[in-house]
């Protein structure tokens, strides 16, 4: 019995430490893509949840939850490869519930009010800031990889609302991160009697130690690449629609606007102004506003728009209560985990 307890403790500690090892490695676009490879079992998710139980620091706990969110993205990708739309939806819904909990956890974090306590808190917050940036890059890459899977327009339309919700929750998490950063700086100034310049320098030093600027560069580069890839595919669809005698003049104008944003974002990335680049590319990449508008117009031009929308509305109304059931993504919530191993079938 004692041996089993020790073994469980070792495995739990491994579940606690492993996310930090994975996070430390994701510093290039290739690393981000590799982090979404493989498959995930229900047992692995359970062990990760056990690791959460042994993590008491709230910032670290949020980091571990983002690691579990990564596993949910892997599940969704595997399910997409298996053409299992329902499993994709379930995995993304589970992922989105995790983001909700991370948002609530970060919002509640405040830190201690003594000098050393607040400095330690700032250091942990910067590490969490990096984890959020890395996960944003994962989501961007996931959307790009999902576009490369052999899903029909109807199948993509069925998961589009979940993908949009995922981006919405990511945006809100990023907004909270920025707001929280300002609050952390204000508290650091109040407790340590630093000037604003000194507080900025203190935080910047910690961000440099975490290579946060490199991570932001990866996020910007991945988003620009994803936007270009998605736009090229859409342009091919537009050309086909035009060859079939459809009027695509409005779509072409929208594409030109998206291309302009991509060009501007590239210039900003080259000048290392990653925040401005991300803001510029935001409406364009993958499921951003411009690309979604273009995609919808193509569907309409091809005569598929109304049918797809009707199917989605009917299904959403039928499943709205089910999708909200079980808001806790506990170790026993492995409804999407089957998609990693046997997610075959054609939904």
Secondary structure by P-SEA (a helix, b strand, c coil): caaaaaaaaaaaaaaaaaaaaaaaacccaaaaaaaacccccaaaaaaaaaaaaacccaaaaaaaaaaaaaaaaaaaaaaaaaccaaaaaaaaaaaaaaaaaaaaaaaaccccccaaaaaaaaaaaaaaaaaaaaaaaaaaaaaaaaaaccccaaaaaaaaaaaaaaaaaaaaaaaaaaaaaaaaaaaaaaaacccaaaaaaaaaaaaaaaaaaaaaaaaaaaaaaaaaaaaaaaaaaaaaaaaacccaaaaaaaaaaaaaaaaaaaaaaaacaaaaaaaaacccccccaaaaaaaaaaaaaaccaaaaaaaaaaaaaaccccccccccccccccccccccccccccc
